[in-house]
Amino acid sequence: MIPNSFRDFLERLRKEGKLLELKKPVSKHLELAGVAAALDGKPIFSDKIKENPHARIAGNVFSTRELVCEYFGCGKNELIPKLINAIN
């Protein structure tokens, strides 16, 4: 099922246990990138950014072909043709 919005997709990932929500405040300068790299591509979300308390950041959301296919509602074999069609 194709999500209605990026927020809907994040919520679905959260419900399925595929989204890691960071509980501690992180800095957007190097610290967040380090956390994302350490989690080996797992999608992350944080609404606790040290430099801006009103910011929210999602990362690694499209880090695998499976996640991209899930977002676009297609199988692996359909992804490249679907992307080419969208570009054209």
C-alpha positions in Angstrom: 0.0 0.0 0.0 1.4 3.4 -1.0 1.5 5.9 1.8 -0.4 9.2 1.5 2.6 11.1 2.8 6.2 10.8 4.1 4.8 11.2 7.6 2.4 8.3 7.0 5.4 6.2 5.8 7.4 7.0 8.9 4.4 6.1 11.1 4.0 2.8 9.3 7.8 2.0 9.8 7.4 2.9 13.5 4.4 0.6 13.9 6.3 -2.2 12.2 9.3 -1.8 14.4 11.5 -0.7 11.4 12.1 2.9 12.7 14.4 3.6 15.5 13.4 6.7 17.5 16.3 8.4 19.2 15.4 9.3 22.8 18.5 11.3 23.8 19.2 14.8 22.2 21.7 14.6 19.4 23.7 17.2 17.5 23.0 17.6 13.8 26.8 18.3 13.4 28.5 14.9 13.0 26.8 13.2 16.0 23.6 12.4 14.0 25.6 11.1 11.1 27.7 8.9 13.4 24.5 7.4 14.9 23.0 6.7 11.5 26.3 5.1 10.3 26.5 2.9 13.5 23.0 1.6 12.9 24.0 0.2 9.5 21.3 1.7 7.5 18.3 1.3 9.8 15.8 4.2 9.5 16.1 6.6 12.4 14.0 9.5 13.7 14.7 12.2 16.2 12.7 15.2 17.4 15.5 16.1 19.9 18.0 18.1 18.0 20.4 20.1 20.3 20.8 23.0 17.9 17.1 23.4 17.2 14.5 22.1 19.7 11.7 22.5 17.1 13.5 20.4 14.4 12.7 16.8 13.5 15.1 14.7 11.4 14.5 11.4 9.7 17.5 9.5 8.2 18.2 6.3 6.4 14.6 6.1 5.3 15.5 4.9 1.8 18.7 3.1 2.7 17.6 -0.2 1.1 15.9 -1.2 -2.1 13.3 -2.9 0.0 12.4 0.3 1.8 12.2 2.2 -1.5 9.9 -0.5 -2.9 7.8 -0.4 0.2 7.4 3.4 -0.2 6.4 3.2 -3.9 4.3 0.1 -3.4 6.1 -2.0 -5.9 8.2 -5.2 -6.1 12.0 -5.2 -6.7 11.6 -6.0 -10.4 9.2 -3.1 -10.8 11.3 -0.4 -9.1 13.8 0.6 -11.9 11.1 0.8 -14.6 8.9 2.8 -12.2 11.7 5.2 -11.5 12.6 5.6 -15.2 9.0 6.3 -16.0 8.8 8.9 -13.3 11.9 10.6 -14.7 10.6 10.6 -18.2 
